[in-house]
Amino acid sequence: GAALTGLRPIVEIMFSDFMMLAGDQIGNQAAKIRYMSGGQAIVPLTIRTTLGGGRSSAAQHSQSLQAIVCHIPGLKVVMPSSAAEAKGLLKTAIRDDNPVIFFEHKMEYNKTYEVPEEEYTIPFGVANILKEGKDITIVGTSNQALKALQAVEELAKKGIDTEIIDPRTLVPLDKNTIIKSVKKTGRLLIVDEGYERCGVAGEIAMSILKDVFYYLDAPIKELFI
């Protein structure tokens, strides 16, 4: 309601598990109103919520439900990997005229990051190459991109030069950056903290497969944390 009357509300849902209780409002109302009205009404709503396990919060508070909202047309889906990324992406989300689901990994809340004080935004649909490499591409969603960075040194000891990509946003997804990287390395590993069945990693793999198939030196692999 607030978004429809001209405000740009930011809603905080403590755990993404609780989004299920607001499923109708999010997926059946906010996501559709702009299109049902022919663009006469917009819903500039930002929903901040958490994902991920690791804090002994029980099964009802530890899920990663990004795949569910990615499936719903009309929603944009953001997964920052760090606080600096979160600042720029959140400012973009607030300025967007569409409802945005903004997933923050709860295990990052207790960490310290350097965040620029100046005003800045990070555009949606533009992936971030955290490290360039030539042997394998690793795409990590949310803080899985940072965990992939931690593995770089060990992989280097085995002679593996890794390229690491943080997609930043799942909807829209920057497929071109991933495709270009895989054409160079010939190998792809996708790491996502979510369910395997109908999951984000599988969707990323299938969305680029037709463009990279003849460049692959090995099958695409998916890792679910």
Backbone as ProteinMPNN parsed JSONL, in Angstrom:
{"seq_chain_A": "GAALTGLRPIVEIMFSDFMMLAGDQIGNQAAKIRYMSGGQAIVPLTIRTTLGGGRSSAAQHSQSLQAIVCHIPGLKVVMPSSAAEAKGLLKTAIRDDNPVIFFEHKMEYNKTYEVPEEEYTIPFGVANILKEGKDITIVGTSNQALKALQAVEELAKKGIDTEIIDPRTLVPLDKNTIIKSVKKTGRLLIVDEGYERCGVAGEIAMSILKDVFYYLDAPIKELFI", "coords_chain_A": {"N_chain_A": [[0.799, -1.202, 0.0], [1.847, 1.312, 0.85], [3.881, 1.636, -1.046], [2.387, 1.843, -3.382], [1.211, 4.3, -3.082], [3.159, 6.157, -3.515], [5.392, 6.169, -1.85], [8.622, 4.757, -0.933], [9.008, 2.108, 0.464], [10.984, 0.203, 2.814], [11.109, -2.993, 3.774], [11.737, -5.185, 6.439], [12.359, -8.526, 6.89], [12.928, -10.867, 9.231], [13.887, -13.559, 8.919], [14.302, -15.321, 5.88], [12.709, -17.506, 5.673], [10.306, -16.729, 6.768], [9.077, -15.347, 4.774], [7.305, -16.945, 3.507], [4.917, -16.653, 4.814], [4.02, -14.285, 3.863], [3.495, -14.744, 1.259], [1.367, -14.345, -0.625], [1.062, -11.536, -0.691], [3.585, -10.769, -1.619], [4.262, -12.353, -3.967], [1.88, -12.532, -5.424], [0.669, -10.101, -5.482], [2.397, -7.637, -5.139], [4.351, -8.282, -7.077], [2.894, -8.354, -9.436], [1.224, -6.143, -9.897], [2.188, -3.87, -11.329], [2.267, -4.802, -13.96], [-0.31, -5.701, -14.399], [-1.616, -3.322, -14.396], [-0.774, -2.093, -16.618], [1.485, -0.552, -16.349], [0.636, 1.736, -15.108], [0.595, 1.805, -12.402], [3.102, 1.481, -9.925], [5.312, -0.52, -7.892], [7.509, 0.238, -5.843], [9.124, -1.396, -3.861], [11.281, -2.557, -1.357], [12.477, -5.473, 0.015], [14.212, -6.543, 2.633], [15.941, -9.369, 3.74], [17.138, -12.376, 5.381], [19.378, -15.121, 4.664], [20.619, -18.522, 4.738], [22.428, -20.952, 6.738], [24.131, -22.091, 9.74], [24.062, -20.867, 12.213], [22.843, -22.219, 14.226], [20.049, -22.014, 14.276], [17.859, -23.577, 13.942], [15.698, -25.585, 11.799], [13.582, -24.092, 10.748], [14.514, -21.55, 10.496], [16.726, -21.348, 8.923], [16.86, -21.624, 6.209], [17.54, -21.226, 2.662], [15.985, -19.479, 0.425], [16.093, -18.372, -2.107], [15.688, -19.38, -4.692], [12.953, -19.761, -4.926], [11.753, -17.176, -5.056], [13.052, -16.242, -7.299], [11.714, -17.495, -9.276], [9.387, -16.126, -9.686], [7.821, -13.957, -11.847], [8.362, -10.448, -12.187], [9.596, -9.831, -9.824], [12.688, -8.635, -8.557], [15.876, -9.959, -7.712], [18.353, -9.891, -5.324], [21.646, -10.582, -4.168], [23.973, -9.723, -2.213], [27.517, -10.004, -1.603], [29.108, -8.913, 0.346], [29.484, -6.247, 2.824], [30.171, -3.801, 1.605], [29.348, -4.235, -1.022], [26.675, -4.609, -0.471], [25.798, -2.056, 0.345], [25.916, -0.434, -2.019], [24.238, -1.905, -3.723], [21.85, -1.931, -2.285], [21.088, 0.747, -2.319], [20.567, 1.003, -5.009], [18.415, -0.752, -5.188], [16.433, 0.569, -3.682], [15.926, 2.727, -5.307], [14.773, 1.551, -7.469], [11.884, 0.887, -9.456], [10.513, -1.433, -9.164], [9.455, -4.303, -7.181], [11.888, -5.545, -4.97], [13.712, -8.275, -3.803], [15.927, -8.601, -1.283], [18.526, -10.347, -0.368], [20.43, -11.065, 2.476], [23.285, -12.563, 3.789], [23.228, -14.185, 6.824], [25.502, -14.927, 8.235], [27.356, -13.038, 7.683], [26.904, -10.816, 9.181], [28.336, -10.444, 11.551], [30.837, -9.776, 10.779], [33.529, -7.556, 9.853], [33.781, -4.982, 7.524], [35.365, -2.834, 5.119], [33.722, -0.026, 4.126], [32.986, 2.266, 1.655], [32.489, 5.734, 2.365], [31.307, 7.589, 0.732], [28.566, 8.458, -1.483], [27.226, 5.929, -3.523], [26.125, 3.726, -6.116], [25.391, 0.386, -7.2], [24.893, -1.123, -10.22], [22.131, -3.228, -11.169], [22.268, -6.537, -12.556], [24.906, -6.685, -13.35], [27.667, -8.475, -13.087], [30.395, -9.172, -10.78], [33.756, -9.603, -11.215], [35.746, -11.151, -9.116], [38.239, -12.268, -9.067], [40.559, -12.853, -11.612], [41.234, -15.582, -13.822], [42.458, -18.573, -15.541], [41.93, -21.3, -15.699], [39.606, -22.435, -14.498], [36.23, -21.461, -13.951], [34.564, -20.143, -11.207], [31.445, -19.592, -9.98], [29.954, -17.929, -7.436], [27.245, -17.482, -5.284], [26.038, -14.873, -3.143], [27.71, -14.978, 0.009], [29.166, -17.157, -0.752], [30.816, -16.589, -2.825], [32.896, -15.251, -1.584], [33.891, -17.293, -0.019], [34.843, -18.917, -2.009], [36.966, -17.378, -2.861], [38.66, -17.735, -0.701], [39.567, -20.257, -1.183], [41.314, -20.042, -3.224], [44.134, -19.923, -2.887], [44.832, -22.522, -2.058], [44.049, -23.963, -4.301], [45.776, -22.875, -6.142], [48.184, -23.967, -5.334], [47.978, -26.424, -6.428], [48.304, -25.902, -8.99], [46.148, -24.703, -10.244], [44.531, -22.139, -11.766], [42.228, -19.898, -10.836], [39.166, -18.354, -11.8], [36.929, -16.124, -10.362], [33.571, -15.34, -9.899], [31.163, -13.096, -8.778], [27.825, -12.978, -8.982], [26.085, -11.043, -8.0], [23.365, -10.094, -8.569], [20.546, -12.165, -9.032], [18.232, -11.964, -10.454], [17.951, -9.271, -12.383], [20.113, -11.556, -14.203], [23.526, -11.551, -14.939], [24.396, -12.991, -17.525], [26.181, -12.799, -19.631], [28.76, -12.119, -18.69], [29.451, -14.44, -17.304], [29.334, -16.343, -19.36], [31.363, -15.417, -21.097], [33.588, -15.8, -19.442], [33.579, -18.609, -19.038], [33.976, -19.509, -21.621], [36.598, -18.854, -21.853], [37.927, -20.3, -19.785], [36.934, -22.927, -19.891], [35.811, -24.535, -17.987], [33.384, -24.882, -15.356], [32.199, -24.193, -12.141], [29.507, -23.946, -9.978], [28.477, -22.424, -7.059], [26.183, -22.48, -4.487], [24.177, -21.623, -1.712], [21.654, -23.258, -1.303], [18.733, -25.222, -2.128], [19.175, -28.235, -4.039], [17.323, -29.34, -5.91], [15.503, -27.911, -8.49], [17.021, -25.595, -8.23], [19.06, -22.548, -7.847], [21.692, -22.821, -8.831], [21.471, -24.834, -10.779], [19.771, -23.531, -12.562], [21.362, -21.369, -13.426], [23.372, -22.808, -14.724], [21.928, -24.108, -16.824], [20.976, -21.894, -18.183], [23.131, -20.816, -19.517], [24.244, -22.864, -20.937], [23.805, -23.529, -23.678], [25.309, -21.63, -24.939], [27.93, -22.108, -24.239], [28.569, -24.728, -24.617], [30.24, -26.037, -26.568], [32.654, -25.114, -25.812], [33.385, -26.225, -23.467], [35.55, -28.115, -21.404], [35.005, -29.974, -19.573], [32.211, -31.417, -17.764], [29.71, -29.141, -16.472], [29.716, -28.346, -13.046], [27.931, -28.429, -9.937], [27.705, -27.106, -6.671], [26.277, -27.434, -3.581], [25.883, -25.815, -0.602]], "CA_chain_A": [[0.0, 0.0, 0.0], [2.709, 2.491, 0.914], [4.571, 1.758, -2.329], [1.415, 2.255, -4.391], [0.839, 5.7, -2.869], [4.268, 7.049, -3.816], [6.549, 5.991, -0.979], [9.552, 3.684, -1.295], [9.216, 1.432, 1.747], [11.95, -0.875, 3.003], [10.553, -3.948, 4.728], [12.73, -6.132, 6.941], [11.841, -9.809, 7.353], [14.068, -11.384, 9.986], [14.374, -14.757, 8.24], [13.603, -15.514, 4.605], [11.692, -18.538, 5.906], [9.041, -16.073, 7.11], [8.442, -14.809, 3.568], [6.215, -17.842, 3.128], [3.69, -16.123, 5.403], [3.605, -13.127, 3.06], [3.604, -15.181, -0.126], [0.368, -13.72, -1.498], [1.363, -10.111, -0.848], [4.814, -10.594, -2.395], [4.26, -12.978, -5.284], [0.608, -12.442, -6.139], [0.234, -8.702, -5.52], [3.482, -6.701, -5.452], [5.048, -8.658, -8.306], [2.022, -8.34, -10.607], [0.403, -4.937, -10.051], [2.693, -3.004, -12.395], [1.935, -5.374, -15.264], [-1.772, -5.749, -14.504], [-2.109, -1.958, -14.6], [-0.169, -1.527, -17.822], [2.495, 0.421, -15.96], [0.049, 2.921, -14.481], [0.938, 1.737, -10.98], [4.379, 0.82, -9.661], [5.478, -0.977, -6.508], [8.925, 0.355, -5.494], [9.225, -2.005, -2.532], [12.497, -3.319, -1.086], [12.333, -6.395, 1.147], [15.472, -7.079, 3.147], [15.766, -10.581, 4.528], [18.376, -13.14, 5.521], [19.412, -16.499, 4.21], [21.776, -19.29, 5.169], [22.496, -21.617, 8.035], [25.393, -21.893, 10.446], [23.922, -20.178, 13.498], [22.045, -23.075, 15.119], [18.74, -21.364, 14.388], [16.845, -24.596, 13.67], [15.349, -25.749, 10.385], [12.617, -23.083, 10.306], [15.162, -20.24, 10.435], [18.046, -21.551, 8.322], [16.744, -21.962, 4.798], [17.934, -20.269, 1.628], [14.826, -19.623, -0.455], [16.228, -17.48, -3.253], [15.162, -19.989, -5.92], [11.499, -19.598, -4.97], [11.395, -15.84, -5.54], [13.572, -16.094, -8.661], [10.742, -18.104, -10.189], [8.196, -15.283, -9.8], [8.006, -12.785, -12.701], [8.039, -9.167, -11.568], [10.476, -9.598, -8.681], [14.133, -8.627, -8.756], [16.479, -10.717, -6.618], [19.709, -9.408, -5.086], [22.379, -11.346, -3.157], [25.306, -9.144, -2.045], [28.498, -10.879, -0.961], [29.784, -8.219, 1.446], [28.829, -5.009, 3.246], [30.402, -2.764, 0.596], [28.44, -4.551, -2.116], [25.303, -4.429, 0.012], [25.456, -0.632, 0.357], [25.641, 0.031, -3.372], [23.084, -2.615, -4.279], [20.646, -1.519, -1.575], [20.701, 2.059, -2.829], [19.942, 0.757, -6.311], [17.115, -1.388, -4.937], [15.49, 1.589, -3.219], [15.613, 3.59, -6.448], [14.104, 0.762, -8.508], [10.422, 0.983, -9.418], [9.97, -2.779, -9.034], [9.744, -4.939, -5.897], [13.203, -6.181, -4.924], [14.008, -9.123, -2.649], [17.334, -8.323, -0.998], [18.986, -11.399, 0.545], [21.691, -10.832, 3.178], [23.676, -13.784, 4.498], [23.291, -13.867, 8.254], [26.845, -15.163, 8.762], [28.194, -11.872, 7.4], [26.547, -9.713, 10.076], [29.328, -10.266, 12.611], [32.135, -9.481, 10.187], [33.84, -6.145, 9.637], [34.199, -4.671, 6.156], [35.569, -1.429, 4.782], [32.644, 0.437, 3.254], [33.194, 3.673, 1.293], [31.514, 6.647, 2.956], [30.63, 8.393, -0.288], [27.369, 7.916, -2.125], [27.446, 5.158, -4.742], [25.181, 2.652, -6.417], [25.896, -0.707, -8.034], [23.773, -1.475, -11.102], [21.659, -4.606, -11.233], [22.581, -7.242, -13.794], [26.328, -6.546, -13.689], [28.437, -9.329, -12.185], [31.694, -8.672, -10.345], [34.833, -10.592, -11.291], [36.569, -10.948, -7.929], [39.602, -12.677, -9.422], [40.673, -13.395, -12.96], [42.007, -16.813, -13.931], [42.375, -19.177, -16.87], [41.718, -22.75, -15.673], [38.243, -22.782, -14.106], [35.367, -20.376, -13.481], [33.703, -20.449, -10.068], [30.4, -18.603, -9.723], [29.459, -18.105, -6.07], [26.206, -16.533, -4.895], [26.139, -14.349, -1.779], [29.056, -15.103, 0.57], [29.891, -18.278, -1.343], [31.864, -15.999, -3.656], [34.024, -14.967, -0.699], [34.463, -18.593, 0.351], [35.616, -19.359, -3.169], [38.229, -16.633, -2.815], [39.501, -18.351, 0.32], [40.109, -21.507, -1.716], [42.2, -19.738, -4.344], [45.526, -20.251, -2.575], [44.985, -23.976, -2.075], [43.948, -24.403, -5.692], [46.994, -22.436, -6.821], [49.234, -24.935, -4.994], [47.795, -27.565, -7.328], [48.478, -25.411, -10.347], [44.853, -24.32, -10.811], [44.321, -20.688, -11.778], [40.774, -19.8, -10.722], [38.44, -17.096, -12.0], [35.797, -16.14, -9.437], [32.552, -14.361, -10.275], [30.031, -12.835, -7.891], [26.776, -12.453, -9.871], [25.426, -9.917, -7.327], [21.91, -10.204, -8.711], [20.081, -13.354, -9.749], [17.248, -11.408, -11.387], [18.459, -9.873, -13.612], [21.379, -12.281, -14.13], [24.517, -11.165, -15.946], [24.859, -14.221, -18.168], [27.268, -12.531, -20.573], [30.046, -12.19, -17.995], [29.716, -15.854, -17.018], [29.598, -17.004, -20.642], [32.692, -14.997, -21.554], [34.577, -16.436, -18.576], [33.617, -20.054, -19.287], [34.599, -19.702, -22.934], [38.041, -18.718, -21.647], [38.483, -21.326, -18.891], [36.494, -24.255, -20.296], [35.257, -25.275, -16.85], [32.513, -24.052, -14.523], [31.642, -24.677, -10.878], [28.557, -22.983, -9.421], [28.309, -22.691, -5.63], [25.015, -21.762, -3.977], [23.618, -22.17, -0.481], [20.23, -23.449, -1.533], [18.373, -26.598, -2.436], [19.61, -28.689, -5.356], [16.188, -29.521, -6.808], [14.97, -26.638, -9.0], [17.809, -24.572, -7.557], [19.695, -21.445, -8.566], [22.874, -23.294, -9.556], [21.011, -25.522, -11.979], [19.217, -22.534, -13.482], [22.486, -20.66, -14.038], [24.019, -23.742, -15.646], [21.107, -24.318, -18.013], [20.765, -20.642, -18.916], [24.307, -20.49, -20.336], [24.803, -24.078, -21.54], [23.773, -23.51, -25.146], [26.319, -20.687, -25.419], [29.291, -22.516, -23.871], [28.687, -26.188, -24.712], [31.379, -26.475, -27.368], [33.878, -24.587, -25.204], [33.604, -26.918, -22.199], [36.503, -29.222, -21.329], [34.465, -30.899, -18.573], [30.824, -31.068, -17.435], [29.456, -28.126, -15.447], [29.479, -28.924, -11.728], [27.208, -27.591, -8.984], [27.989, -27.418, -5.27], [25.257, -26.855, -2.706], [26.474, -25.763, 0.733]], "C_chain_A": [[0.839, 1.262, 0.0], [3.417, 2.716, -0.416], [3.631, 2.266, -3.414], [1.036, 3.723, -4.265], [2.018, 6.655, -3.008], [5.473, 6.948, -2.916], [7.438, 4.871, -1.514], [9.919, 2.918, -0.018], [10.298, 0.36, 1.685], [11.413, -1.763, 4.114], [11.658, -4.907, 5.155], [12.021, -7.369, 7.472], [13.011, -10.57, 7.962], [14.706, -12.611, 9.345], [13.601, -14.925, 6.933], [12.553, -16.607, 4.708], [10.314, -17.907, 6.135], [8.36, -15.439, 5.898], [7.272, -15.67, 3.118], [4.877, -17.327, 3.659], [3.146, -14.935, 4.613], [3.622, -13.465, 1.574], [2.612, -14.516, -1.062], [0.705, -12.259, -1.757], [2.585, -9.885, -1.747], [4.65, -11.1, -3.826], [3.002, -12.781, -6.096], [0.088, -11.013, -6.253], [1.374, -7.788, -5.975], [4.144, -7.006, -6.792], [4.218, -8.419, -9.562], [1.356, -6.998, -10.907], [0.883, -4.04, -11.188], [2.248, -3.503, -13.768], [0.428, -5.459, -15.467], [-2.366, -4.372, -14.776], [-1.533, -1.32, -15.854], [0.845, -0.449, -17.509], [1.947, 1.676, -15.312], [0.335, 2.966, -12.983], [2.26, 1.002, -10.834], [4.454, 0.456, -8.186], [6.968, -0.946, -6.163], [9.186, -0.103, -4.059], [10.528, -2.783, -2.415], [12.282, -4.169, 0.159], [13.705, -6.947, 1.499], [15.178, -8.314, 3.989], [17.073, -11.362, 4.541], [18.237, -14.523, 4.903], [20.595, -17.196, 4.853], [21.655, -19.902, 6.547], [23.78, -21.269, 8.754], [25.283, -21.232, 11.793], [23.028, -20.942, 14.472], [20.654, -22.493, 15.354], [17.574, -22.292, 14.072], [16.391, -24.539, 12.217], [14.432, -24.649, 9.869], [13.23, -21.696, 10.158], [16.504, -20.301, 9.699], [18.004, -21.836, 6.831], [17.275, -20.841, 3.896], [16.921, -20.409, 0.497], [14.883, -18.733, -1.693], [15.628, -18.069, -4.534], [13.657, -19.777, -6.054], [11.123, -18.24, -5.552], [11.952, -15.571, -6.935], [12.563, -16.592, -9.687], [9.567, -17.173, -10.495], [8.475, -14.071, -10.686], [7.59, -11.51, -11.968], [8.887, -8.837, -10.365], [11.92, -9.538, -9.144], [14.772, -9.235, -7.51], [17.954, -10.367, -6.509], [20.357, -10.229, -3.978], [23.787, -10.782, -3.011], [26.234, -10.09, -1.296], [29.158, -10.236, 0.251], [29.044, -6.924, 1.769], [28.992, -3.898, 2.213], [29.501, -2.979, -0.614], [26.998, -4.257, -1.703], [24.89, -2.961, -0.022], [25.067, -0.156, -1.04], [24.42, -0.615, -3.989], [21.785, -2.206, -3.599], [20.167, -0.157, -2.061], [20.066, 1.946, -4.22], [18.553, 0.165, -6.142], [16.064, -0.356, -4.545], [15.038, 2.482, -4.37], [14.834, 2.856, -7.546], [12.591, 0.847, -8.347], [9.731, -0.377, -9.331], [10.237, -3.326, -7.635], [11.047, -5.728, -5.971], [13.313, -7.011, -3.646], [15.51, -9.079, -2.436], [17.816, -9.305, 0.068], [20.347, -11.051, 1.142], [22.054, -12.101, 3.95], [23.923, -13.468, 5.968], [24.677, -14.082, 8.855], [27.787, -13.992, 8.493], [27.943, -10.727, 8.375], [27.601, -9.438, 11.149], [30.721, -9.952, 12.08], [32.293, -7.977, 9.966], [34.354, -5.945, 8.211], [34.484, -3.175, 6.04], [34.501, -1.029, 3.764], [32.883, 1.908, 2.925], [32.094, 4.568, 1.862], [30.721, 7.41, 1.898], [29.411, 7.669, -0.856], [27.76, 7.122, -3.372], [26.358, 4.107, -4.888], [25.895, 1.597, -7.253], [24.741, -1.173, -8.912], [23.399, -2.948, -11.015], [22.076, -5.227, -12.569], [24.01, -7.092, -14.26], [27.135, -7.339, -12.667], [29.791, -8.705, -11.867], [32.712, -9.804, -10.433], [35.794, -10.314, -10.143], [38.023, -11.317, -8.179], [39.587, -13.239, -10.832], [41.556, -14.637, -12.963], [41.773, -17.453, -15.282], [41.991, -20.65, -16.87], [40.289, -23.169, -15.346], [37.507, -21.526, -13.648], [34.545, -20.883, -12.308], [32.734, -19.292, -9.886], [29.837, -18.892, -8.34], [28.426, -17.055, -5.729], [26.389, -16.124, -3.444], [27.563, -14.557, -1.254], [29.8, -16.334, 0.079], [30.984, -17.778, -2.286], [33.105, -15.707, -2.82], [34.689, -16.258, -0.242], [35.288, -19.161, -0.8], [36.964, -18.649, -3.221], [39.199, -17.241, -1.813], [40.165, -19.631, -0.18], [41.15, -21.277, -2.807], [43.629, -20.193, -4.081], [45.775, -21.754, -2.625], [44.931, -24.517, -3.499], [45.204, -24.031, -6.473], [48.152, -23.388, -6.543], [49.174, -26.161, -5.894], [47.88, -27.148, -8.792], [47.202, -24.989, -11.033], [44.648, -22.818, -10.655], [42.819, -20.423, -11.897], [40.258, -18.404, -11.044], [37.169, -17.151, -11.163], [34.853, -14.995, -9.769], [31.465, -14.302, -9.216], [28.918, -12.242, -8.754], [26.048, -11.234, -9.323], [23.909, -9.989, -7.388], [21.576, -11.468, -9.493], [19.01, -12.993, -10.764], [17.387, -9.892, -11.338], [19.827, -10.529, -13.407], [22.283, -11.849, -15.278], [25.105, -12.436, -16.571], [26.088, -13.971, -19.042], [28.639, -12.634, -19.918], [30.424, -13.638, -17.711], [30.077, -16.594, -18.299], [31.002, -16.679, -21.143], [33.787, -15.687, -20.75], [34.718, -17.923, -18.889], [34.216, -20.361, -20.658], [36.123, -19.617, -22.826], [38.614, -19.898, -20.866], [38.101, -22.752, -19.29], [35.891, -25.093, -19.186], [34.436, -24.326, -15.976], [32.037, -24.82, -13.301], [30.742, -23.583, -10.33], [28.277, -23.37, -7.977], [27.171, -21.831, -5.094], [24.522, -22.429, -2.703], [22.099, -22.243, -0.631], [19.973, -24.905, -1.855], [18.79, -26.959, -3.857], [18.445, -28.77, -6.337], [15.581, -28.174, -7.192], [15.721, -25.447, -8.416], [18.441, -23.544, -8.475], [20.874, -21.933, -9.396], [22.483, -23.989, -10.852], [20.463, -24.565, -13.017], [20.327, -21.761, -14.179], [23.153, -21.548, -15.081], [23.23, -23.886, -16.943], [20.96, -23.048, -18.845], [21.939, -20.281, -19.816], [24.794, -21.666, -21.17], [24.865, -24.008, -23.059], [24.849, -22.598, -25.727], [27.744, -21.16, -25.165], [29.561, -23.991, -24.14], [29.961, -26.623, -25.435], [32.714, -25.905, -26.866], [34.26, -25.352, -23.937], [34.613, -28.056, -22.348], [36.05, -30.283, -20.334], [33.027, -30.494, -18.293], [30.748, -29.959, -16.389], [29.127, -28.825, -14.131], [28.764, -27.909, -10.838], [27.519, -28.058, -7.573], [26.983, -26.683, -4.405], [25.744, -26.954, -1.267], [25.389, -25.878, 1.796]], "O_chain_A": [[0.571, 2.185, -0.769], [3.542, 3.854, -0.868], [4.045, 3.042, -4.276], [0.588, 4.331, -5.237], [1.905, 7.831, -2.663], [6.492, 7.582, -3.187], [7.056, 4.136, -2.426], [11.02, 3.074, 0.51], [10.502, -0.293, 0.662], [11.28, -1.33, 5.258], [12.426, -5.384, 4.32], [11.194, -7.285, 8.38], [13.98, -10.88, 7.268], [15.929, -12.693, 9.24], [12.392, -14.7, 6.887], [11.608, -16.636, 3.919], [9.29, -18.471, 5.75], [7.199, -15.038, 5.979], [6.362, -15.196, 2.437], [3.834, -17.535, 3.04], [1.958, -14.619, 4.688], [3.749, -12.578, 0.73], [2.971, -14.156, -2.183], [0.644, -11.793, -2.895], [2.621, -8.939, -2.533], [4.875, -10.357, -4.782], [3.039, -12.851, -7.324], [-0.827, -10.743, -7.031], [1.322, -7.23, -7.071], [4.461, -6.093, -7.554], [4.78, -8.294, -10.65], [0.965, -6.743, -12.047], [0.064, -3.504, -11.935], [1.894, -2.706, -14.637], [-0.056, -5.306, -16.588], [-3.468, -4.254, -15.312], [-1.774, -0.143, -16.124], [1.048, 0.468, -18.305], [2.708, 2.59, -14.996], [0.32, 4.035, -12.372], [2.513, 0.019, -11.532], [3.763, 1.034, -7.347], [7.626, -1.986, -6.185], [9.434, 0.709, -3.167], [10.845, -3.589, -3.29], [11.946, -3.652, 1.224], [14.284, -7.727, 0.743], [14.287, -8.307, 4.838], [18.002, -11.045, 3.798], [17.136, -15.016, 4.659], [21.465, -16.554, 5.441], [20.894, -19.441, 7.399], [24.441, -20.282, 8.429], [26.294, -21.045, 12.469], [22.517, -20.367, 15.433], [20.149, -22.481, 16.476], [16.434, -21.844, 13.949], [16.663, -23.574, 11.502], [14.486, -24.302, 8.69], [12.547, -20.761, 9.738], [17.327, -19.397, 9.841], [19.008, -22.247, 6.251], [17.432, -19.693, 4.31], [16.994, -21.348, -0.296], [13.849, -18.381, -2.261], [15.115, -17.326, -5.371], [13.144, -19.631, -7.163], [10.273, -18.157, -6.439], [11.394, -14.764, -7.678], [12.567, -16.15, -10.836], [8.832, -17.402, -11.455], [9.293, -13.229, -10.316], [6.604, -11.491, -11.231], [8.907, -7.689, -9.92], [12.33, -10.298, -10.021], [14.28, -9.055, -6.396], [18.714, -10.522, -7.465], [19.718, -10.541, -2.972], [24.716, -11.308, -3.624], [25.793, -10.878, -0.46], [29.711, -10.939, 1.097], [28.098, -6.549, 1.077], [28.057, -3.135, 1.97], [28.955, -2.024, -1.167], [26.208, -3.726, -2.485], [23.753, -2.65, -0.378], [24.013, 0.454, -1.223], [23.651, 0.039, -4.694], [20.739, -2.138, -4.244], [18.964, 0.064, -2.198], [19.15, 2.694, -4.561], [17.622, 0.53, -6.861], [14.932, -0.406, -5.025], [13.895, 2.938, -4.397], [14.298, 3.492, -8.453], [12.081, 0.874, -7.227], [8.505, -0.461, -9.413], [11.157, -2.859, -6.963], [11.277, -6.483, -6.916], [13.044, -6.521, -2.549], [16.279, -9.476, -3.312], [17.552, -9.123, 1.257], [21.301, -10.777, 0.414], [21.225, -12.648, 4.678], [24.724, -12.596, 6.307], [25.0, -13.482, 9.881], [28.899, -13.96, 9.021], [28.703, -9.76, 8.39], [27.735, -8.302, 11.604], [31.677, -9.871, 12.851], [31.313, -7.234, 9.903], [35.251, -6.656, 7.756], [33.916, -2.362, 6.768], [34.395, -1.617, 2.688], [32.974, 2.726, 3.84], [30.917, 4.208, 1.844], [29.59, 7.827, 2.147], [29.257, 6.455, -0.725], [28.546, 7.603, -4.188], [25.756, 3.665, -3.91], [26.882, 1.887, -7.929], [23.704, -1.582, -8.389], [24.257, -3.806, -10.811], [22.217, -4.533, -13.575], [24.312, -7.338, -15.428], [27.271, -6.922, -11.516], [30.271, -7.827, -12.585], [32.546, -10.845, -9.797], [36.566, -9.357, -10.19], [38.929, -10.745, -7.574], [38.7, -14.012, -11.193], [42.513, -14.729, -12.194], [40.988, -16.949, -16.085], [41.745, -21.21, -17.938], [39.812, -24.172, -15.876], [38.098, -20.639, -13.032], [33.902, -21.929, -12.4], [33.145, -18.153, -9.667], [29.303, -19.974, -8.098], [28.69, -15.86, -5.865], [26.837, -16.917, -2.615], [28.526, -14.337, -1.989], [30.955, -16.54, 0.453], [31.971, -18.476, -2.516], [34.23, -15.891, -3.284], [35.91, -16.313, -0.095], [36.312, -19.808, -0.58], [37.978, -19.248, -3.58], [40.408, -17.262, -2.041], [41.204, -20.04, 0.338], [41.795, -22.223, -3.26], [44.265, -20.783, -4.954], [46.786, -22.211, -3.158], [45.684, -25.424, -3.855], [45.642, -24.772, -7.353], [49.005, -23.599, -7.405], [50.174, -26.849, -6.099], [47.574, -27.92, -9.7], [47.151, -24.918, -12.261], [44.599, -22.299, -9.54], [42.214, -20.693, -12.935], [40.833, -17.402, -10.62], [36.413, -18.119, -11.244], [35.265, -13.843, -9.903], [30.916, -15.327, -8.811], [29.049, -11.109, -9.217], [25.455, -10.472, -10.086], [23.244, -9.949, -6.353], [22.232, -11.799, -10.481], [18.891, -13.634, -11.808], [16.983, -9.275, -10.352], [20.602, -10.111, -12.546], [21.862, -11.791, -16.434], [26.181, -12.889, -16.181], [26.943, -14.848, -19.173], [29.575, -13.17, -20.512], [31.585, -14.02, -17.859], [31.022, -17.383, -18.318], [31.739, -17.571, -21.564], [34.798, -16.11, -21.31], [35.83, -18.44, -18.994], [34.893, -21.376, -20.824], [36.845, -20.232, -23.611], [39.659, -20.438, -21.23], [38.867, -23.685, -19.051], [35.5, -26.238, -19.414], [34.739, -23.138, -15.865], [31.54, -25.941, -13.404], [31.155, -22.428, -10.225], [27.886, -24.503, -7.696], [27.19, -20.608, -5.229], [24.456, -23.656, -2.622], [21.369, -21.384, -0.137], [20.892, -25.724, -1.852], [18.769, -26.122, -4.759], [18.565, -28.317, -7.476], [15.193, -27.391, -6.325], [15.122, -24.408, -8.139], [18.373, -23.645, -9.7], [21.043, -21.51, -10.539], [23.093, -23.759, -11.897], [20.662, -24.761, -14.215], [20.254, -21.519, -15.384], [23.462, -21.099, -16.185], [23.795, -23.796, -18.032], [20.835, -23.114, -20.068], [21.774, -19.527, -20.774], [25.665, -21.496, -22.024], [25.871, -24.387, -23.659], [25.257, -22.771, -26.876], [28.676, -20.671, -25.803], [30.676, -24.46, -23.914], [30.68, -27.494, -24.946], [33.769, -26.187, -27.433], [35.346, -25.146, -23.394], [34.544, -28.851, -23.286], [36.636, -31.362, -20.258], [32.649, -29.352, -18.553], [31.618, -29.851, -15.524], [28.352, -29.781, -14.106], [28.96, -26.7, -10.963], [27.589, -29.258, -7.308], [26.852, -25.461, -4.485], [25.991, -28.051, -0.767], [25.689, -25.855, 2.99]]}, "name": "protein", "num_of_chains": 1, "seq": "GAALTGLRPIVEIMFSDFMMLAGDQIGNQAAKIRYMSGGQAIVPLTIRTTLGGGRSSAAQHSQSLQAIVCHIPGLKVVMPSSAAEAKGLLKTAIRDDNPVIFFEHKMEYNKTYEVPEEEYTIPFGVANILKEGKDITIVGTSNQALKALQAVEELAKKGIDTEIIDPRTLVPLDKNTIIKSVKKTGRLLIVDEGYERCGVAGEIAMSILKDVFYYLDAPIKELFI"}
